[in-house]
Amino acid sequence: MYSSFEPTQELSPFIECYWSWQVDPDGHALDDILPDATPEFIVHFGSIPFVRNELGEWRQQHRAFLYCAAHKAVRLSVREPMRLFAIRFRPWGVSRFSNVSMADMLDRPVSPTESLNELGHDLVQGLHSARSDSGRVNVADRLLTNALQSYLRIEPRLKMLLDATDGGRCSSAEMARKLSISDRSFSRLWSEVVGIQPRKFVQLMRFHNALEMIDGGVKLTQVAAHCGYSDQAHMARQIKAITGLPPSSLRRRLGNRVYRDLYTLRPDAPWRGRIRQ
């Protein structure tokens, strides 16, 4: 069962949502977590699932970690009843609470203290001490708000408004023009905050737009045209590069999967946020 919870208004420019997930698999369940360059701080309370590494070996996840899937899907193996709570940051959100470059934290589990320093340690302790999801939401709100208030102002680099992406349909050059800076400056600043090049981020957002439409049964030619691909073949190549599957096969596999919980049911897509002064 998946549940999501909204953060306070003060935190919402940086935190997309909190979510909890309880799974009691009927046998051995496999699912793919798709890349979207959106960091998540995850704390397990029950059994811990396994993930497959690049060598094809299955390794158990850490009890608590920050993870940002940016370039590749993660294959997850759930073998026992599982329960977790997570903080889903917006793509730029971790940079508001951490002095570590996001580029150094992509596609790998990062320990709470490495990613968020003392805040990471306090979050793990506080979330474990709470007895319910509502209690964990209160803990996360309190600790993150305290950390947020330790800054006197929003850093200038975080003023890059992500709505300039137009839902993944703008190029990085178009976004730079909207923000009145050079392409090179925009690329450098974006990479410091989000961790990946803006062109790659736009590709991921376009992919998730397409995936929602594919899951909804829209014709593939219409999906390609609506989401800004040059044609259906271009869309198929990019989707296969991210998921390992062509769109037609991906449509058959979606069904009642992790994607439907973590992406379709969440309250916001990552490009719809705003950074407010």
C-alpha positions as CSV (number, residue, x, y, z in Angstrom):
1,M,0.0,0.0,0.0
2,Y,1.3,3.4,-1.0
3,S,0.4,6.7,0.8
4,S,1.7,10.2,0.2
5,F,1.7,13.3,2.4
6,E,2.3,16.9,1.6
7,P,5.0,18.9,3.4
8,T,4.4,22.4,4.8
9,Q,4.0,25.3,2.5
10,E,7.4,26.6,3.6
11,L,9.1,23.3,2.6
12,S,7.1,22.6,-0.6
13,P,9.5,24.5,-2.9
14,F,12.2,21.9,-2.0
15,I,10.2,18.8,-0.9
16,E,7.7,17.3,-3.3
17,C,6.1,14.9,-0.8
18,Y,6.6,12.3,1.9
19,W,5.5,8.8,1.1
20,S,5.2,5.4,2.8
21,W,5.0,2.0,1.2
22,Q,4.0,-1.3,2.8
23,V,4.4,-4.4,0.6
24,D,3.5,-8.0,1.4
25,P,4.6,-9.8,-1.8
26,D,2.9,-12.9,-3.0
27,G,6.2,-14.7,-3.6
28,H,9.2,-13.0,-5.1
29,A,8.3,-9.7,-6.7
30,L,10.6,-7.8,-9.2
31,D,10.1,-4.2,-10.2
32,D,12.1,-1.4,-11.9
33,I,12.5,2.0,-10.4
34,L,12.9,4.4,-13.4
35,P,15.3,7.3,-13.5
36,D,13.9,10.8,-13.0
37,A,16.8,12.8,-11.3
38,T,14.6,13.3,-8.2
39,P,16.5,12.4,-4.9
40,E,14.7,10.4,-2.3
41,F,15.8,9.9,1.4
42,I,14.6,6.4,2.2
43,V,14.4,4.7,5.7
44,H,13.4,1.0,6.0
45,F,11.6,-0.2,9.1
46,G,11.0,-3.9,8.3
47,S,12.8,-6.3,5.9
48,I,15.2,-4.7,3.4
49,P,14.8,-5.5,-0.3
50,F,17.6,-6.4,-2.7
51,V,18.9,-4.5,-5.7
52,R,20.8,-5.8,-8.7
53,N,24.2,-4.1,-9.4
54,E,25.9,-3.6,-12.7
55,L,27.5,-7.0,-12.5
56,G,24.1,-8.7,-12.2
57,E,24.6,-9.5,-8.5
58,W,21.9,-9.0,-5.9
59,R,22.8,-6.9,-2.9
60,Q,20.7,-5.9,0.0
61,Q,19.8,-2.2,0.2
62,H,21.0,-0.1,3.2
63,R,18.7,0.5,6.1
64,A,18.7,4.3,5.4
65,F,20.1,6.2,2.4
66,L,19.6,8.9,-0.1
67,Y,19.3,7.8,-3.8
68,C,18.8,9.7,-7.0
69,A,18.3,7.6,-10.1
70,A,19.5,9.8,-13.0
71,H,20.9,7.6,-15.7
72,K,19.6,4.0,-15.3
73,A,16.7,2.0,-13.9
74,V,17.1,0.1,-10.7
75,R,15.9,-3.5,-10.5
76,L,14.3,-4.1,-7.1
77,S,13.7,-7.6,-5.6
78,V,11.1,-7.7,-2.8
79,R,11.1,-11.1,-1.0
80,E,9.5,-10.4,2.3
81,P,7.0,-8.0,3.8
82,M,8.5,-4.5,3.6
83,R,7.7,-1.1,5.2
84,L,9.5,2.2,4.5
85,F,9.1,5.9,4.8
86,A,10.7,8.4,2.3
87,I,11.2,12.1,1.7
88,R,10.9,12.9,-2.0
89,F,12.9,16.0,-2.8
90,R,12.4,18.1,-5.8
91,P,15.3,17.8,-8.3
92,W,17.1,20.8,-6.9
93,G,15.9,20.2,-3.3
94,V,18.8,18.4,-1.7
95,S,21.1,21.3,-2.7
96,R,19.1,23.5,-0.2
97,F,20.2,21.2,2.7
98,S,23.5,19.8,1.7
99,N,27.0,21.1,0.9
100,V,27.7,18.0,-1.3
101,S,27.4,18.4,-5.1
102,M,24.5,16.5,-6.5
103,A,26.8,15.3,-9.3
104,D,28.6,13.3,-6.7
105,M,25.5,11.6,-5.4
106,L,23.8,10.2,-8.5
107,D,22.9,6.6,-9.2
108,R,24.4,5.3,-5.9
109,P,23.1,4.9,-2.3
110,V,24.5,7.8,-0.2
111,S,24.6,7.5,3.6
112,P,22.5,9.9,5.6
113,T,25.5,11.7,7.1
114,E,27.3,11.9,3.8
115,S,24.3,13.4,2.0
116,L,22.8,15.6,4.7
117,N,25.4,15.7,7.4
118,E,23.9,15.9,11.0
119,L,20.4,16.5,9.5
120,G,20.6,13.0,7.9
121,H,21.4,11.4,11.2
122,D,18.7,13.3,13.0
123,L,16.1,12.3,10.4
124,V,16.9,8.6,10.7
125,Q,16.7,8.7,14.5
126,G,13.5,10.8,14.5
127,L,11.7,8.7,11.9
128,H,12.6,5.5,13.7
129,S,11.3,6.9,17.0
130,A,7.9,7.9,15.6
131,R,5.1,5.4,15.8
132,S,3.0,6.3,12.8
133,D,3.2,7.9,9.4
134,S,1.6,11.1,10.7
135,G,4.3,11.2,13.5
136,R,7.0,10.7,10.9
137,V,5.6,13.5,8.8
138,N,5.7,15.8,11.8
139,V,9.3,14.8,12.6
140,A,10.4,15.4,9.0
141,D,8.6,18.8,8.8
142,R,10.2,19.9,12.1
143,L,13.8,18.9,11.3
144,L,13.7,20.1,7.7
145,T,12.1,23.4,8.6
146,N,14.8,24.0,11.3
147,A,17.5,23.2,8.7
148,L,15.8,25.5,6.2
149,Q,15.7,28.4,8.7
150,S,19.4,28.1,9.3
151,Y,19.9,29.8,6.0
152,L,19.4,33.6,5.9
153,R,18.2,33.5,2.3
154,I,17.7,31.3,-0.7
155,E,21.0,30.9,-2.6
156,P,21.1,32.7,-6.0
157,R,21.8,29.4,-7.8
158,L,18.5,28.0,-6.5
159,K,16.6,30.8,-8.2
160,M,16.6,28.9,-11.5
161,L,12.9,28.4,-12.0
162,L,12.3,24.8,-13.1
163,D,9.1,25.8,-14.8
164,A,11.4,27.0,-17.6
165,T,11.5,23.4,-18.7
166,D,7.9,23.5,-19.9
167,G,7.2,20.0,-18.8
168,G,10.3,18.7,-20.5
169,R,9.6,20.2,-23.9
170,C,12.2,23.1,-23.8
171,S,15.8,22.7,-24.8
172,S,18.5,23.8,-22.4
173,A,19.2,26.8,-24.8
174,E,15.5,27.9,-24.5
175,M,15.7,27.6,-20.7
176,A,18.9,29.7,-20.6
177,R,17.2,32.4,-22.7
178,K,14.2,32.5,-20.4
179,L,16.6,33.0,-17.5
180,S,18.7,35.6,-19.4
181,I,22.0,33.8,-19.0
182,S,24.4,32.0,-21.4
183,D,24.0,28.4,-22.3
184,R,27.3,27.6,-20.7
185,S,26.5,29.4,-17.4
186,F,23.1,27.8,-17.3
187,S,24.5,24.3,-17.9
188,R,27.1,24.8,-15.2
189,L,24.7,26.2,-12.6
190,W,22.1,23.5,-13.4
191,S,24.6,20.7,-13.0
192,E,25.7,22.0,-9.6
193,V,22.2,21.9,-8.3
194,V,20.5,18.9,-10.0
195,G,23.6,16.9,-10.8
196,I,23.0,16.1,-14.4
197,Q,23.3,18.2,-17.6
198,P,20.0,20.0,-18.4
199,R,19.8,18.2,-21.7
200,K,19.6,14.8,-19.9
201,F,17.1,16.2,-17.4
202,V,14.8,17.3,-20.2
203,Q,15.1,13.8,-21.8
204,L,14.0,12.3,-18.5
205,M,11.1,14.6,-18.1
206,R,10.0,14.0,-21.7
207,F,10.3,10.3,-21.0
208,H,8.0,10.5,-18.0
209,N,5.5,12.5,-19.9
210,A,5.5,9.9,-22.5
211,L,5.3,7.0,-20.0
212,E,2.1,8.4,-18.4
213,M,0.5,8.7,-21.9
214,I,1.6,5.2,-22.9
215,D,0.3,3.8,-19.6
216,G,-3.0,5.5,-20.4
217,G,-3.3,3.7,-23.8
218,V,-2.6,6.7,-26.1
219,K,-1.4,5.8,-29.6
220,L,2.4,5.8,-29.8
221,T,2.4,8.2,-32.7
222,Q,0.4,10.7,-30.7
223,V,2.6,10.3,-27.7
224,A,5.7,11.0,-29.7
225,A,4.2,14.2,-31.2
226,H,2.8,15.5,-27.9
227,C,6.0,14.9,-25.9
228,G,8.3,16.6,-28.4
229,Y,10.1,13.7,-30.0
230,S,11.0,14.1,-33.7
231,D,9.1,11.0,-34.5
232,Q,8.0,7.6,-33.1
233,A,11.3,6.0,-33.9
234,H,13.2,8.7,-32.0
235,M,10.9,8.1,-29.0
236,A,11.4,4.4,-29.1
237,R,15.2,4.7,-29.1
238,Q,15.2,7.0,-26.1
239,I,12.7,4.9,-24.1
240,K,14.7,1.7,-24.8
241,A,17.9,3.5,-23.8
242,I,16.4,4.3,-20.4
243,T,14.3,1.1,-19.7
244,G,15.8,-1.5,-21.9
245,L,12.4,-2.0,-23.5
246,P,10.6,-0.6,-26.6
247,P,7.4,1.3,-25.9
248,S,5.1,-1.5,-27.0
249,S,6.7,-4.0,-24.5
250,L,6.8,-1.3,-21.8
251,R,3.0,-0.8,-22.2
252,R,2.4,-4.5,-21.6
253,R,4.6,-4.5,-18.5
254,L,3.3,-1.4,-16.7
255,G,0.0,-2.7,-15.2
256,N,-0.1,-2.6,-11.4
257,R,3.5,-1.9,-10.8
258,V,5.8,0.2,-8.7
259,Y,5.6,2.9,-11.4
260,R,1.9,3.4,-10.9
261,D,2.4,4.0,-7.2
262,L,5.6,6.1,-7.2
263,Y,5.0,8.1,-10.3
264,T,1.4,8.2,-11.4
265,L,-0.2,8.6,-7.9
266,R,2.3,11.1,-6.5
267,P,1.0,14.6,-6.0
268,D,3.3,16.5,-8.4
269,A,5.6,15.8,-11.3
270,P,9.1,17.2,-10.6
271,W,8.9,20.1,-13.2
272,R,5.8,21.6,-11.8
273,G,7.4,23.1,-8.7
274,R,8.3,26.7,-8.0
275,I,11.1,28.3,-6.0
276,R,9.8,31.2,-4.0
277,Q,11.8,34.0,-2.2
